[in-house]
Amino acid sequence: MKIIILIAFGGFIMGLTSCTKKYELGALMDKSTLKYTITPSSANPNDIVLTSLTPNVTPVWVTPSGQSQRIQDTINLPFPGSYKFVYGVESDGGFVQADTSLVIINTLDQHAVSTPMWTNLTGGFGKSKTWVLDLDANGKSKFFGGPIYFAGTGWEWDAGWSGNSWICPALDYGTMTFDLIGNANFKSNNKAIASLGSATGTFMLYASTNQLQTYGAEVIHDATQGPNVANWNAKMPIQSLTDSTMQLIAVENASSWLIYNYVSQDYYNTH
C-alpha cells in the first residue's frame, strides 16, 4: 500500500514538472526608438495634441492634467506658462519612457474663461474688474449688512457693522483687481495691513467647485479678524458671486470661518 502511494505521488510530481512552461519578456525597447508628437492644435494653440506613433505598444502620457493611455489625446491648457509632458510605452519588454518635453503656451484661451463666473469676477476676456471690501472710512456698507459675517458648521451670523465696530474699524481697505488681459492676473492694495501693501500675482478660478485662489498677493482684508485665517492663499470657497457682489469664505479651522463681503468698485461708486 505504501509503495502504491509513493508511486502515484511521484507520478503526480512528474506530471506537474512536464507541464511547466517558461515565459520570457521581450527585449526592452530603447527610448530612442519611441515615436510620438506633441503639437499645438491649428484651431486653438491652447489645445495640445498628443499622438503616439510607436507601433504595437500601449502609450502612457504624463500631462499637467494627469495620465492618459490614448493613442491620440488633446489636453487644454487655458493659461500661458511652461508645461511638462512625458511620453512612455508599455511593451512586451516592459515600460520605457522618453525624455521630458517642455511645451510653452503664450496665449490665454478665450473660450475657457468666458463662463458667467469668470465674467462676473473679471469683467470678461481682455478686461478687468476692481473690488472693494463692503465698508468705507465712514463705516458705511453699500450692499451687505457689514464687511464680515461669522459662520461655522450649521450656523451663520450677520452681526451688522453699525454698533459693532469691534468687527473691524471703519477704514479704506484698498482695492483688488482681477483681469484676463494676457493671463489671469491679480493685484491688490491692502491698505489696512502695511506688511502686505501693494502686490501683484495671478489667480485661478475653479468654477466646478466654486473656489478662488490667488498667488503672489492676498485678497484685501482687515487686521482684526484677518489674522485668525489659516492661509490667505489657500483655495477660498465662493459663497456668492454676481456682477457686482462677491462673498469669499476665509477658513479659520474645520468648524469656523469668516465670510468676507465685497462689492465691485463700480457698484460702490454708484450707490
C-alpha contacts under 8 A as a table, 3 or more apart, distances in Angstrom:
res1	aa1	res2	aa2	distance
1	M	4	I	5.28
1	M	5	I	6.46
2	K	5	I	5.24
2	K	6	L	6.30
3	I	6	L	5.23
3	I	7	I	6.20
4	I	7	I	5.22
4	I	8	A	6.14
5	I	8	A	5.15
5	I	9	F	6.04
6	L	9	F	5.10
6	L	10	G	5.94
7	I	10	G	5.02
7	I	11	G	6.04
8	A	11	G	5.04
8	A	12	F	6.26
9	F	12	F	5.02
9	F	13	I	6.37
10	G	13	I	5.09
10	G	14	M	6.23
11	G	14	M	5.00
11	G	15	G	6.08
12	F	15	G	4.99
12	F	16	L	6.34
13	I	16	L	5.21
13	I	17	T	6.23
14	M	17	T	5.03
14	M	18	S	6.13
15	G	18	S	5.20
15	G	19	C	6.42
16	L	19	C	5.28
16	L	20	T	6.52
17	T	20	T	5.45
25	L	92	D	5.89
25	L	93	G	5.21
25	L	94	G	7.66
26	G	92	D	5.18
26	G	93	G	4.30
26	G	94	G	7.99
27	A	92	D	7.45
27	A	93	G	4.82
28	L	91	S	7.87
28	L	92	D	7.62
28	L	93	G	4.18
28	L	94	G	6.03
28	L	95	F	7.74
28	L	96	V	7.53
29	M	33	T	7.06
29	M	91	S	7.85
29	M	93	G	6.65
29	M	94	G	7.96
29	M	96	V	6.73
30	D	33	T	5.67
30	D	34	L	7.47
30	D	96	V	7.45
31	K	34	L	5.42
31	K	96	V	6.34
31	K	97	Q	6.27
31	K	98	A	5.51
32	S	98	A	7.66
33	T	54	T	7.97
34	L	53	L	7.76
34	L	54	T	5.77
34	L	98	A	7.11
35	K	52	S	6.54
35	K	53	L	4.94
35	K	54	T	4.95
36	Y	50	L	7.57
36	Y	51	T	5.56
36	Y	52	S	4.51
36	Y	53	L	4.87
36	Y	54	T	6.75
36	Y	87	Y	7.72
37	T	49	V	7.83
37	T	50	L	5.95
37	T	51	T	5.23
37	T	52	S	6.72
37	T	53	L	7.63
38	I	48	I	6.69
38	I	49	V	5.77
38	I	50	L	4.80
38	I	51	T	6.61
39	T	48	I	5.59
39	T	49	V	5.30
39	T	50	L	6.78
40	P	44	N	7.21
40	P	45	P	5.06
40	P	46	N	6.74
40	P	47	D	5.73
40	P	48	I	4.37
40	P	49	V	5.81
41	S	44	N	5.25
41	S	45	P	5.45
41	S	46	N	7.43
41	S	47	D	5.44
41	S	48	I	5.90
41	S	49	V	6.07
42	S	45	P	6.50
44	N	47	D	5.51
44	N	109	D	7.94
45	P	48	I	7.09
45	P	105	I	7.57
45	P	107	T	7.33
46	N	76	N	5.67
46	N	77	L	5.22
46	N	78	P	5.88
46	N	79	F	7.67
46	N	105	I	6.69
46	N	107	T	6.90
46	N	108	L	7.41
46	N	109	D	6.15
47	D	74	T	6.18
47	D	75	I	5.58
47	D	76	N	4.42
47	D	77	L	6.37
48	I	74	T	5.48
48	I	75	I	5.13
48	I	76	N	6.24
48	I	77	L	7.55
49	V	72	Q	7.18
49	V	73	D	5.90
49	V	74	T	4.48
49	V	75	I	6.56
50	L	71	I	7.84
50	L	72	Q	5.40
50	L	73	D	5.14
50	L	74	T	6.04
50	L	75	I	7.82
51	T	71	I	5.88
51	T	72	Q	4.46
51	T	73	D	6.74
52	S	59	P	6.50
52	S	71	I	5.17
52	S	72	Q	6.36
53	L	71	I	7.93
54	T	57	V	6.61
56	N	91	S	7.45
57	V	89	V	6.03
57	V	90	E	5.77
57	V	91	S	5.09
58	T	69	Q	6.72
58	T	71	I	7.78
58	T	89	V	5.41
58	T	90	E	5.11
58	T	91	S	6.75
59	P	68	S	7.87
59	P	69	Q	5.17
59	P	70	R	6.60
59	P	71	I	6.42
59	P	87	Y	7.19
59	P	88	G	5.84
59	P	89	V	4.41
59	P	90	E	6.47
60	V	67	Q	6.88
60	V	68	S	5.87
60	V	69	Q	4.77
60	V	70	R	7.67
60	V	87	Y	6.09
60	V	88	G	4.96
60	V	89	V	5.45
60	V	90	E	7.32
61	W	67	Q	5.42
61	W	68	S	5.04
61	W	69	Q	6.21
61	W	85	F	7.21
61	W	86	V	5.81
61	W	87	Y	4.82
61	W	88	G	6.22
62	V	66	G	6.01
62	V	67	Q	4.68
62	V	68	S	6.75
62	V	85	F	5.68
62	V	86	V	5.02
62	V	87	Y	6.55
63	T	66	G	5.12
63	T	67	Q	5.94
63	T	68	S	7.74
63	T	75	I	7.91
63	T	84	K	6.65
63	T	85	F	4.90
63	T	86	V	6.78
64	P	83	Y	6.72
64	P	84	K	6.72
64	P	85	F	7.10
65	S	75	I	7.27
68	S	73	D	7.65
70	R	73	D	5.87
77	L	80	P	7.84
77	L	105	I	7.74
77	L	109	D	7.80
78	P	107	T	7.84
78	P	108	L	5.69
78	P	109	D	4.79
78	P	112	A	6.23
78	P	113	V	7.90
79	F	105	I	7.08
79	F	106	N	7.72
79	F	107	T	6.51
79	F	108	L	4.90
79	F	109	D	6.61
79	F	183	N	6.13
79	F	184	A	7.33
80	P	104	I	7.38
80	P	105	I	4.64
80	P	106	N	4.69
80	P	107	T	5.36
80	P	108	L	6.03
80	P	182	G	7.86
80	P	183	N	6.43
81	G	104	I	5.79
81	G	105	I	5.23
81	G	106	N	6.68
82	S	102	L	6.63
82	S	103	V	5.73
82	S	104	I	4.49
82	S	105	I	6.36
83	Y	102	L	5.69
83	Y	103	V	5.11
83	Y	104	I	6.25
83	Y	105	I	7.81
84	K	100	T	6.50
84	K	101	S	5.75
84	K	102	L	4.77
84	K	103	V	6.26
85	F	100	T	5.82
85	F	101	S	5.10
85	F	102	L	6.36
85	F	103	V	7.44
86	V	97	Q	7.33
86	V	98	A	6.53
86	V	99	D	6.59
86	V	100	T	4.81
86	V	101	S	6.05
87	Y	97	Q	5.96
87	Y	98	A	5.54
87	Y	99	D	7.60
87	Y	100	T	7.54
88	G	95	F	7.09
88	G	96	V	5.59
88	G	97	Q	3.94
88	G	98	A	5.84
89	V	95	F	5.70
89	V	96	V	5.69
89	V	97	Q	6.48
90	E	93	G	7.88
90	E	94	G	5.71
90	E	95	F	4.57
90	E	96	V	6.84
91	S	94	G	5.23
91	S	95	F	6.31
107	T	182	G	6.68
107	T	183	N	7.68
108	L	182	G	5.88
108	L	183	N	5.85
109	D	112	A	5.51
109	D	113	V	6.78
110	Q	113	V	5.50
110	Q	114	S	6.27
110	Q	125	F	6.13
111	H	114	S	5.42
112	A	115	T	7.33
113	V	118	W	5.68
113	V	119	T	7.58
113	V	124	G	7.56
113	V	125	F	6.73
114	S	118	W	6.07
114	S	119	T	6.19
114	S	124	G	6.46
114	S	125	F	6.61
115	T	118	W	5.49
115	T	119	T	6.29
116	P	119	T	5.02
116	P	120	N	5.95
117	M	120	N	5.15
117	M	121	L	6.19
117	M	207	A	6.76
117	M	241	L	7.24
117	M	242	T	7.90
118	W	121	L	5.29
118	W	122	T	6.03
118	W	123	G	7.55
118	W	124	G	6.51
118	W	205	L	7.28
118	W	207	A	7.98
119	T	122	T	5.33
119	T	123	G	4.75
119	T	124	G	4.19
119	T	125	F	7.43
119	T	243	D	7.87
120	N	123	G	5.76
120	N	124	G	7.35
120	N	241	L	6.96
120	N	242	T	5.76
120	N	243	D	4.55
120	N	244	S	7.52
121	L	124	G	7.90
121	L	129	K	6.82
121	L	178	F	6.88
121	L	241	L	7.44
121	L	242	T	7.84
121	L	243	D	7.17
122	T	125	F	7.81
122	T	127	K	6.56
122	T	128	S	4.95
122	T	129	K	4.79
122	T	130	T	7.93
122	T	177	T	7.84
122	T	178	F	5.17
122	T	179	D	5.17
122	T	180	L	6.69
123	G	127	K	5.47
123	G	128	S	5.37
123	G	129	K	5.44
123	G	179	D	7.49
124	G	127	K	5.37
124	G	128	S	7.14
124	G	179	D	7.91
124	G	180	L	6.84
125	F	179	D	7.97
125	F	180	L	5.28
125	F	181	I	6.94
126	G	179	D	7.25
126	G	180	L	5.08
126	G	181	I	4.47
126	G	182	G	7.17
127	K	179	D	5.69
127	K	180	L	5.71
127	K	181	I	6.10
128	S	177	T	6.72
128	S	178	F	5.63
128	S	179	D	3.92
128	S	180	L	6.40
128	S	181	I	7.46
129	K	177	T	5.54
129	K	178	F	5.59
129	K	179	D	6.36
129	K	264	S	7.25
129	K	265	Q	7.94
130	T	175	T	6.54
130	T	176	M	5.55
130	T	177	T	4.19
130	T	178	F	6.55
130	T	264	S	5.88
130	T	265	Q	5.60
130	T	266	D	7.92
131	W	175	T	5.72
131	W	176	M	5.34
131	W	177	T	6.20
131	W	262	Y	6.41
131	W	263	V	5.71
131	W	264	S	4.27
131	W	265	Q	5.16
132	V	173	Y	7.31
132	V	174	G	6.54
132	V	175	T	4.99
132	V	176	M	6.63
132	V	220	I	7.60
132	V	262	Y	5.51
132	V	263	V	5.66
132	V	264	S	6.15
132	V	265	Q	6.01
132	V	268	Y	7.84
133	L	136	D	7.81
133	L	147	P	6.18
133	L	173	Y	6.61
133	L	174	G	7.81
133	L	175	T	7.70
133	L	220	I	7.12
133	L	221	H	7.33
133	L	260	Y	7.56
133	L	261	N	6.12
133	L	262	Y	4.45
133	L	263	V	6.45
134	D	140	K	7.78
134	D	141	S	5.05
134	D	142	K	6.23
134	D	143	F	7.09
134	D	144	F	6.90
134	D	146	G	6.64
134	D	147	P	4.92
134	D	261	N	5.83
134	D	262	Y	4.99
134	D	263	V	5.86
135	L	138	N	7.91
135	L	139	G	5.88
135	L	140	K	5.34
135	L	141	S	4.61
135	L	142	K	7.34
135	L	146	G	6.79
135	L	147	P	5.63
135	L	170	A	6.78
135	L	171	L	7.26
135	L	172	D	7.60
135	L	173	Y	8.00
136	D	139	G	5.37
136	D	140	K	5.49
136	D	141	S	6.78
136	D	170	A	6.08
136	D	171	L	5.58
136	D	172	D	5.39
136	D	173	Y	7.55
137	A	140	K	7.47
137	A	170	A	4.72
137	A	171	L	3.96
137	A	172	D	5.09
138	N	170	A	6.05
138	N	171	L	7.32
139	G	161	W	7.56
139	G	162	S	7.42
139	G	169	P	7.83
139	G	170	A	4.72
139	G	171	L	7.40
141	S	144	F	6.20
141	S	145	G	6.71
141	S	146	G	5.76
141	S	147	P	7.01
142	K	263	V	7.87
142	K	268	Y	6.49
142	K	271	H	6.64
143	F	245	T	7.99
143	F	263	V	7.44
144	F	147	P	6.99
144	F	261	N	6.91
145	G	158	D	6.69
145	G	159	A	7.66
145	G	160	G	4.82
145	G	161	W	6.68
146	G	149	Y	7.19
146	G	158	D	7.42
146	G	159	A	7.50
146	G	160	G	4.86
146	G	161	W	4.75
146	G	162	S	7.79
146	G	261	N	7.41
147	P	161	W	7.22
147	P	260	Y	6.00
147	P	261	N	5.04
147	P	262	Y	7.20
148	I	158	D	7.64
148	I	167	I	7.43
148	I	258	L	6.66
148	I	259	I	5.49
148	I	260	Y	4.74
148	I	261	N	5.91
149	Y	156	E	7.14
149	Y	157	W	5.79
149	Y	158	D	4.90
149	Y	159	A	6.64
149	Y	160	G	7.90
149	Y	258	L	5.95
149	Y	259	I	4.90
149	Y	260	Y	6.63
149	Y	261	N	7.75
150	F	156	E	5.78
150	F	157	W	5.05
150	F	158	D	6.58
150	F	159	A	7.68
150	F	257	W	6.51
150	F	258	L	4.95
150	F	259	I	6.18
151	A	154	G	7.99
151	A	155	W	5.58
151	A	156	E	4.09
151	A	157	W	5.98
151	A	256	S	6.02
151	A	257	W	5.40
151	A	258	L	5.96
151	A	259	I	7.11
152	G	155	W	5.39
152	G	156	E	6.42
152	G	255	S	5.17
152	G	256	S	4.18
152	G	257	W	5.75
153	T	255	S	5.30
153	T	256	S	6.80
159	A	164	N	7.19
160	G	163	G	7.73
160	G	164	N	6.68
161	W	164	N	4.92
161	W	165	S	5.77
161	W	167	I	6.96
162	S	165	S	6.68
164	N	167	I	6.11
165	S	168	C	5.63
165	S	169	P	5.74
165	S	170	A	7.37
166	W	169	P	6.91
167	I	224	T	7.13
167	I	225	Q	7.11
168	C	222	D	6.68
168	C	223	A	7.68
168	C	224	T	5.66
168	C	225	Q	7.12
171	L	192	A	7.51
172	D	191	K	6.95
172	D	192	A	7.51
173	Y	189	N	8.00
173	Y	190	N	6.12
173	Y	191	K	5.10
173	Y	192	A	5.43
173	Y	220	I	6.77
173	Y	221	H	6.93
173	Y	222	D	7.21
174	G	188	S	7.63
174	G	189	N	5.28
174	G	190	N	5.42
174	G	191	K	5.09
174	G	192	A	7.58
174	G	220	I	6.88
175	T	188	S	5.83
175	T	189	N	5.44
175	T	190	N	7.05
175	T	220	I	6.72
176	M	186	F	7.36
176	M	187	K	5.66
176	M	188	S	4.07
176	M	189	N	6.23
176	M	219	V	6.55
176	M	220	I	6.49
177	T	186	F	5.73
177	T	187	K	5.39
177	T	188	S	6.32
178	F	184	A	7.28
178	F	185	N	5.90
178	F	186	F	4.80
178	F	187	K	6.89
178	F	203	F	7.85
179	D	183	N	7.62
179	D	184	A	5.94
179	D	185	N	5.25
179	D	186	F	6.54
180	L	183	N	5.37
180	L	184	A	4.92
180	L	185	N	6.35
181	I	184	A	7.06
181	I	185	N	7.30
183	N	202	T	7.85
184	A	202	T	5.61
184	A	203	F	5.77
184	A	204	M	6.99
185	N	200	T	7.73
185	N	201	G	6.09
185	N	202	T	4.32
185	N	203	F	6.17
186	F	200	T	5.79
186	F	201	G	5.09
186	F	202	T	4.73
186	F	203	F	5.96
186	F	214	T	7.26
186	F	217	A	7.37
187	K	198	S	7.37
187	K	199	A	5.66
187	K	200	T	4.15
187	K	201	G	6.03
187	K	202	T	7.71
187	K	217	A	6.54
188	S	197	G	7.77
188	S	198	S	5.64
188	S	199	A	5.56
188	S	200	T	6.49
188	S	217	A	6.51
188	S	218	E	6.80
188	S	219	V	6.42
188	S	220	I	6.56
189	N	196	L	7.75
189	N	197	G	5.36
189	N	198	S	4.16
189	N	199	A	6.53
189	N	220	I	6.94
190	N	193	I	5.65
190	N	194	A	7.30
190	N	196	L	6.01
190	N	197	G	4.87
190	N	198	S	6.28
190	N	219	V	7.75
190	N	220	I	5.15
190	N	221	H	6.93
191	K	194	A	6.54
191	K	197	G	5.95
191	K	198	S	7.99
192	A	221	H	7.44
192	A	222	D	6.01
192	A	223	A	6.48
193	I	196	L	5.60
193	I	197	G	6.31
193	I	222	D	7.15
193	I	223	A	6.26
194	A	197	G	5.15
196	L	199	A	7.13
196	L	217	A	7.92
196	L	218	E	7.84
199	A	216	G	7.06
199	A	217	A	5.30
199	A	218	E	7.95
200	T	216	G	6.09
200	T	217	A	5.60
201	G	214	T	7.27
201	G	215	Y	5.41
201	G	216	G	4.37
201	G	217	A	5.58
202	T	214	T	5.95
202	T	215	Y	5.23
202	T	216	G	6.72
202	T	217	A	7.84
203	F	212	L	7.35
203	F	213	Q	5.57
203	F	214	T	4.20
203	F	215	Y	5.78
204	M	212	L	5.95
204	M	213	Q	5.30
204	M	214	T	6.46
205	L	210	N	7.63
205	L	211	Q	6.05
205	L	212	L	4.71
205	L	213	Q	6.55
206	Y	209	T	5.70
206	Y	210	N	5.80
206	Y	211	Q	5.03
206	Y	212	L	6.13
207	A	210	N	4.95
207	A	211	Q	6.60
209	T	237	P	7.96
210	N	237	P	5.89
210	N	238	I	5.34
210	N	239	Q	7.79
211	Q	235	K	5.88
211	Q	236	M	5.29
211	Q	237	P	4.40
211	Q	238	I	5.38
212	L	235	K	5.47
212	L	236	M	5.13
212	L	237	P	6.47
212	L	238	I	6.80
213	Q	233	N	6.17
213	Q	234	A	6.05
213	Q	235	K	4.60
213	Q	236	M	6.10
214	T	217	A	6.41
214	T	218	E	6.45
214	T	219	V	7.51
214	T	233	N	5.64
214	T	234	A	7.66
214	T	235	K	7.84
215	Y	218	E	7.42
215	Y	233	N	6.39
217	A	233	N	7.81
218	E	232	W	6.13
218	E	233	N	6.40
219	V	232	W	7.51
221	H	226	G	6.22
221	H	260	Y	7.81
222	D	225	Q	6.34
222	D	226	G	5.31
223	A	226	G	5.24
223	A	227	P	6.33
224	T	227	P	6.74
225	Q	228	N	5.76
225	Q	229	V	7.60
226	G	229	V	5.61
227	P	230	A	7.80
228	N	252	E	5.81
229	V	232	W	6.70
229	V	250	A	6.13
229	V	251	V	5.66
229	V	252	E	4.47
229	V	253	N	7.90
229	V	257	W	7.77
229	V	258	L	7.99
230	A	251	V	6.33
230	A	252	E	5.29
230	A	253	N	7.05
231	N	234	A	5.45
231	N	251	V	7.65
232	W	250	A	7.21
236	M	248	L	6.30
236	M	249	I	5.67
236	M	250	A	6.08
236	M	251	V	7.67
237	P	248	L	6.06
237	P	249	I	5.28
237	P	250	A	7.65
238	I	241	L	6.99
238	I	246	M	7.64
238	I	247	Q	6.03
238	I	248	L	4.80
238	I	249	I	6.21
239	Q	246	M	7.66
239	Q	247	Q	5.31
239	Q	248	L	5.90
239	Q	249	I	6.65
240	S	245	T	7.61
240	S	246	M	5.51
240	S	247	Q	5.18
240	S	248	L	7.45
241	L	244	S	7.78
241	L	245	T	5.83
241	L	246	M	4.42
241	L	247	Q	6.54
242	T	245	T	5.21
242	T	246	M	6.36
243	D	264	S	7.85
244	S	263	V	5.56
244	S	264	S	4.99
244	S	266	D	7.77
244	S	267	Y	6.04
245	T	261	N	7.60
245	T	262	Y	5.79
245	T	263	V	4.42
245	T	264	S	6.23
246	M	261	N	6.04
246	M	262	Y	5.10
246	M	263	V	6.20
247	Q	259	I	6.25
247	Q	260	Y	5.51
247	Q	261	N	4.67
247	Q	262	Y	6.18
248	L	259	I	5.62
248	L	260	Y	5.25
248	L	261	N	6.76
249	I	257	W	6.62
249	I	258	L	5.72
249	I	259	I	4.57
249	I	260	Y	6.35
250	A	257	W	5.74
250	A	258	L	5.15
250	A	259	I	6.22
250	A	260	Y	7.24
251	V	254	A	7.40
251	V	256	S	6.65
251	V	257	W	4.39
251	V	258	L	6.35
252	E	255	S	7.92
252	E	256	S	5.59
252	E	257	W	4.92
252	E	258	L	7.19
253	N	256	S	5.31
253	N	257	W	6.63
254	A	257	W	7.94
263	V	267	Y	6.39
263	V	268	Y	6.42
264	S	267	Y	5.20
264	S	268	Y	6.20
265	Q	268	Y	4.87
265	Q	269	N	6.03
266	D	269	N	5.17
266	D	270	T	6.27
267	Y	270	T	5.29
267	Y	271	H	6.08
268	Y	271	H	5.68
